[in-house]
Amino acid sequence: MKTLTCKSFLLFIALVFLYSAAVAQRSGKVVINEYMPWTSNGCGTTAEFVELLNFGPGPVDIGCYVLTTGKYAITIPPNTFLQPGEFYVIAGQNFIPTDCANIDSVGKGITADLNWNSCNCTSAPIPTTGDGLLTDGGSGNTPLVLLDPELTIIDAVVRSLPAETASPITTSSVNGSCGPKSFNLNTMAVKYEQLGMSAGRGNSFARTTDGDCSWVKDPQQSANASNNRSGDLTDIRYSFSLLEPTACATWKGRVNVYVEHSNYAAIFPMSYTIAWDQNKNGIFDQDDSYSTYHDSTAPMIEVGDLVAGRYRMTVASANGCYLKTFEFTILECYPVLPVQLEFFKYAGQQYGNHRLEWKLANEEKLQTITVQKARKNEPFVDEKQVSAYSGENGYYATEVNGTDYSLFRLRIQLKNGEVFYSPVVSLNSSSFLVQKSWPNPASTILNLQLTSATSKNITYTIFHATGKAVNTGQIQATKGQSVYQLNVAHLLPGLYQLQLVGLWENAQPISLRFVKH
């Protein structure tokens, strides 16, 4: 599996500043998503249309892009921005009635984004009768090729090969705003997607689902509407996993996409474009970072070393189709958790002294630990202070002088001055046991092992890593050690803290960290 390294990720962030002019061409994936080659009776030749779709992950300036059949070329006017998921309909008339373009919009029809008969943007006049832009008839093999302003092939489709013979073309300058280009499809290495079916009058050719590699001959023309119709299924499946939801000093965010297909040789190497909301404005725009990579190791695409932030990832097959976009967030590094007492116990007598043992977690905010002792019905007094750095992996042990003392506790002071106390243990008491949670990551149920001194209601709150409380409730705890279950199926994937209050008197709230799948 190929992993985007930290070095390469930082490199692509730097490149966005050096090559900002090229970002507009790399920030999204534009495809020919549907077209009408042979209009039905009553619609007229000029009702032909071609629908473009920007699948994302970011916006694309398709200004000065060229759509060509090899005989005619249409240049899209400059500064035409297509947002992710946005369609762009090119037709031979301004308005196409419902039954000729989109019967999903009953009674409304479709207003074309560009009329090739009035835009002054074609290489030559396109006939308004007869074949028009595309050859009529079920066996017509008119190619459709989308080129960027430098004549790089963006997408290319044809009913079947061989495609119709092309002619030399010089594109329109669109009133001097686009540089005219000369080309001949016959001399270009064009890799076509082949549709394989005859046209049929009044049917559009449409990708089975938006951005798919397979096509259908669709009587339900859907110009300027999604192809994701009920019953139309793609033959590829993607499974997205957020492997590491946080970006810390020693590791970064990590995701992967599992690709399920019957013929990996036909779709790999796959490409993927990573969009990062660099300016943190909540949208993916031209000021953000975009970079495209390729992965040849089927069936998994893995991306690592992602810094904190919001992302979109658009994957595509070797042919530039089977498009799928995933949106996700890599969180900041784990927040510092409060100091937590995992257990505290009386471990018997040794050399005439009482032995105490305890374990702490999350000691970053710990200042001092004071061992206190008391006789029955008397106040606690300080025995000794234990260095905050004397415990190995949070485990401490100490001896207390005076065998006539029978009650013991810890006074724990944090660096900010806050103080909390451990539960009291005695010569005959059971230990204050470790509080545990599992599985981690959790998908539907989070198990909790808790030890309570008495039967009581315990309040819990679940915090997202951003600090926002997302759920609260109560657990009816029984005396002693028990296992409880919390339903976390409703939580979005990410990092969470579970805080428990009231488990032990005068004790610090217990915080447990978990990841939701």
N, C-alpha and C positions, 0 to 999 in steps of 0.2 A: 504494500500500500504506500502510496506517495503522501508525504506529509509536507505541508508548507512550513518551512523552517522560520525561526524567529528572524534570521538574517534576511531571508527573501521577503518576509512580510514587511519588515522595516524598509526594505529596498523599494517595494512597490508604493509605500506611503511617500517616500522621497520622490519617486518618479512622477507622482501626480503633480508636483509643483513644476518639475522640469518640462513635462510634456502635457500641460493642461489643454492644449489645442487638440490633442489626440484623445483625451478622455471622453469627449462627446461620442466618439466612434466606438469606444470600448466599454461604455457604461451600460449598454443594453444589447439585446438580441432581437433584431427585426427580421420577420419572416413574411413570405407571401402565404397568407392564412386561408384564403378562399378566392375564387374568381369564377365569373360567368362567361364561358366562351361562346355560347350559342343561345341567344335569347328566345323566349317563347313567342308565338304569334301574338301580335297586338302590343308587344313591348317595344319593338323597334331595335335597330342595330345599336343605337346610342345608349341603350340600357345595359350594355356590357359593363362590368365593373371588375375591379381588382381590389381586394382588401388586404392591407398590410397590418401587422400587429407587432408592437414592441412588447416582448415578453419580459423585459427587465434584465437585471435588477434595477437599473437606473434609467433616467431619461436619455433620449437620443435625439440629436439634431439631425433630421433626415433632409435638411435643406441641401439642394443640389445633388441628391441621390437621383439615379436614373433607373427607370423601369423600361425594359425593352423587350420586344418580340423578335428582334433580329432584323425586322423590316422597319419598324417605327420605334422611336424612343421618346419617353415623356420625362422631363426634368422637373423635379419637385422644387418649388420656389424656396429661396434661402430662408433661414431662421424658422423652419417648420419643426417644432419640437413635439416629440411623441413621448408621453409619459408611460411608465410601466403599466401594461394592461390596456393601453389605449389603442384603438383602431384608427386606420386612415383609409378612407374609401376614395378610389380614383375611378371616374366613370366618364361616359361620353355625354352626359347631360347633368344639369344642376340638381334635379330632383328625380328620383326613380320611384314610381308608385309601388305600393306594398307588394302586389303580386309579381313584380319584376325584380325585387331586390331583397325584401325582408318581410316575410309574412308573419314573423314574430311581432312586428309592430303594426298590427291590423289597423288599417285606416290612416296610418301616419306616413308610410313610405320612408325613404331615406334621402337626406340631403347630402350630396357628395362633398367631400372635402376639397376635391380638385376635379374640375371639368376639363378634359384634355382637348375639347373642341373650342374652348374660349380662354384658355390660360396663356396662350402665346408661349408655350413651353414645350412644343413637340418638334422633333427633327424634320417632320414633313406633315402636311395635313392628313388627318386620319379620316377615312371615308365615313360618311354618316348613313350610308346604305350598303347593302351587300354584306360582305364579311365584316367590315369595320376593323377594329383592332385585331381581333382573333378570328381564325378561319372557322367558318361554319361547318357543321357536319360531325358525325360521331367519330370519324377517323382522322380529324384534323390534329396535326402534331405541332401546333404553334408553341414555341418555347416562351416562357416568361422568366426573365432574369433581372434581379435587382442588383445594381452596382452602386458603390459609394462614389463620392466626387473624384476619387483617384482611379476609378474603374476596377476596384477590388470587388470580386464577386461576393455579395452578401447572401443571396439565396437564388436558387434556380430550379424550376419545375417544368415538366413536359408530360403530356399524356403518354407518349411512348417514343422510343427511339427507332430510327433516326429522326431527329428534329427537322423541321422544314428549313430549307436553305436560307441562309441569312444574306444580307447585303451590307456594303459599307455604310456606316452611319456617322454623321456629325451631329452632336447634341445641340439643343437650343441653349443660348446664353441667358434666357429668361430676362430679356431687356437689359443685358449687360451685367447682371448680378451673379451669374455662374459662368465659370470658364468653359467654353465649348470643348468637347472631347470627341475624338474620332476613334472608331473601333469597328471590328467585324467579328461577330460571334463565331464565324467559321474558323477563325484563326486563334480563338481563345480556348484554353483548357477548362471547359465548363463541366462540372460534375453535377448532373441533373438528378433530382428526385423524380422517379417515373411513377405515374399514377396508375397506368395499366388498364383503365376502363374507358369505354367510349363515352363521348360527351352526352349526347341526347339533348334534344331541344328543351330549353327551359330549365335545365339542371345546372346547378353550380358544382364545381369541384371544391371540396372543403376538407381541411384536415379533420380527422376523426374527432379529436379534441384539440383545443387551442395549442399550437406548437408541436403537435404530434408528427410522427414520421409516416403514419398510414393516412390514407385519403378515402373519402366516400363521395359518390355521386349523389348529391343531396337535392331532392326537390324542394326542401324547405330552405330556400335561400336565406342566408342570415348575415348579409353585409352589415357591418358595424354592430354585430352582436356575437356573443360567445358561441363557440361550437360545442361546448360541453353539455350536450343534450342527453336526456334520459335514453339509455339503451346503447349509446355509442361508447364503447370501451376500448381503451388503448391496450396494447399487448406488452407493456412494460410496467413494472412496479418499482417504486422507490420507498425506502424506509429511512427516515432521518433520525439520528441519535445525537443527543447533546452529551458527549462523553465527559467533558470537564467544563462546568458552567462558570468557573471563576478564573481570573487572571492574577496570579501571585508572583512573587519575586523568583521562586524556583520553578514555576511552571506557568503555562498560559492556557487559555481556553482551547478546547478541542472538540471537534464534531466529526461525524462521518455519515455517509450516505451509502446504504446497501442497495445495489441495483439487481433487480430480478428480471431476467430475460432469457429466452430460449437459445439465443445465438450471440454470445458475447463478442465473437470475432467481428460481427457486423456493426457493433455500436462502440467498441473501444478502439482507439483511445478516446475517452470522453473529455470534454472541456468543462470547466466550471469558472464562473465569474464571481468574485467576492466583492461585495459592496459594503463599505464601512461608513457609517454616519459620522464622519470625521468632525463636522462642526456641531454635532450634538443638538441639531434643531428639530429632531424627530421626523424628518423626511429625508428621502434620498434624492439629492439634487446634484447639479454639476459642480458644486463645491466640495463634494465628498470624494472618497477614494475608491477606485475600481481597478481590478487587475484580473487577468484571465490566465489560467493554468491548464495543463493537460495531465491526465492520469491514464496509464496503460494497464494498470493492474486490476483486472476484473476479479471479483464483483464489487469491490469496496473502494469508495473515494473517501480518503481521510484528510482532514485539514487541521493542523495544530498551530500552536504558538500565536493564538489570536489575542490581541490586547482587549481590554475591557471596552465595551461599546455595543451598539446596535448594528446588526448585519442583515444582508440578504445574500443568498447564494443561489445562483441559477446554473443548473447543469444542462448539458446538451450532449447528444451522441456525436459520433465521428462525422455524421452527415449534417450536423447543425440543427437537428430536430430532436424529438422526444424531450422537449423542454419541460423543466420543472423548477419552481422557485421555492426556497425555504427561507423563512424569516426567523431570526433568533437573536438573543442577547447574551453577551458574555459579561458577567458581573465583575465588579471590583473584587479585590482579594477578600478573603474571609474577614469580617470585622473581628476585632479583639473581643473575646467573650469575657464575662465576669469570672473572677476567681471562683472556683467551685470545689467544695469538699466532697470527694467521692466516697470516702469511708473514714470512720474514726472508731477505734475499738480499744478496750482494755485487754491487754495481752498477758496478764498474770504478774506474779512477783518474780524478781530476779535480784539476787544478792541483797535481799531485804528491802528492795525498792519496788514501787509499782512501775510497770512498763506500759507505755501507751504507743500506739501506732496509728498513722493516718496517711491519707493520700490526697493530694490536691491536683486539680487540672486547671489549665489556663492561668499560669502564674505571672503573666506579663505585668499585671497591675498590683501584684502582691508587694507589701512593704515589710510587715513583721508578723510573726506568730507568737502569741504569749500563751504558755500553758498555765491553766488555773486549776486550783484544787479547793476542796471544801469538806468539812465534816458535816454530818447530817444536821440539818436545821441551823447551819451557820452560813455566813456569806462566803463567796469565793474570794480567794487571795491569789496573787500572782506567785507562781513557782519559778518560772524561768522564761526568758525570751529566746526564741529559736530563729536563727538567721533565715531570711527568706530564700537563701541560695544553698542551704545545707541539704536539701532533699534531692536524692537522685531519682530523676524521672517523676518528680512529685511525691515520692514516698519518704516518709519521715518516721523516726522512732526515737523515743526519749524515756528516761527514767525519772520518777518523782520520789523525792525523799519523804519519809514519814508514813509509816504503815497505818497510822490511825486515821488517815484521810481516805474517804471512800467514794467521793464524787469528783469528777474531772470534766473539764471542757477546754476548748480552745477559743482564744480571742484573736480574730484575724483582722488585721488592719491593712487597708489598701493604700496605694500611693496618693490617692486624692483625699485621704483622711477618713474615709468611710470605714466603719467597723461592723463586723457581724460575728456571731458566736456559733460554735458548733452545737449539736445536740449534746446533752449531758450523758456521760456513761458512768457506770458504777461497777463495783467489784462483781456484781451478779447480773449486770445487764448484758443484753446482746449488742452486737456491733451496729453502728450506723452503716448500712451496706451500700455498695455501689448502685447508683441509679443508671440503668442502661436503656438503650433504644436500638431496635433493629427491625427489618433489614435497612441497610443504608448503601445505596439509594433505595427508597421506598416507592412503590407504584400506587397501591391502593390502601394498604393497612400499615400503620406504624405501631409496633409493639413496644410497650413500656414496662420495665421491671422497676417497681418502686417499693421502698420500705418506709412504712409510716409507724409512728409511735402509738397512735390511737386511730380509731375509725373516724374519718372526717371527710369533708368536702375540700378538694384541692382545686384551685383555679389554674387553668392553663391558658396561655396565649401563644399563637404561632405568628412569628414575625418573618416577613420576607427579608432578604439580605439588604434591601434598601432601607430597612427600618420600619416599614409600614406593617401594622398589625392586620393580618388577613383572616384570622379566625380566633375565637375565644370560647371557652366553655368550662365545665366542671367535671371532675372525676370523683366518684364516690369511693374513696380509698378505705381499705380495711386494715386493721392492725396487723403489723408484720409485713412480710414480703409477698407481693402479688404481681401478676402480669395483667396489664390493661391494653386495650386496643383503641387507636384513634384512626378514624377514616380520613385519609388524605387524598382520595381519588379526585376530589374537586380542585385541588391545587394545580397551578400551572407548573411546568418543569422549571426547576431552579433550586437555589440554596435557601434554607429556612433555619430559624432558631425556634425551638420549643422551650418556653419558659414556664416553670411550675412554681407556684407561690403557695405557702402554707403547709408544706409537707412536714416541716419541723419548726417548733417555736423558736423565734428570734434568730432564725437561720437565713442565710443568703438565698434568694430565689435560685432554683436549679435551672440551668440552661443546657439544653442538648441540641446539637447541630445535626441536621440531616439534609439530604438531597432528595428532591422529588423527581422521579423519571418523567 
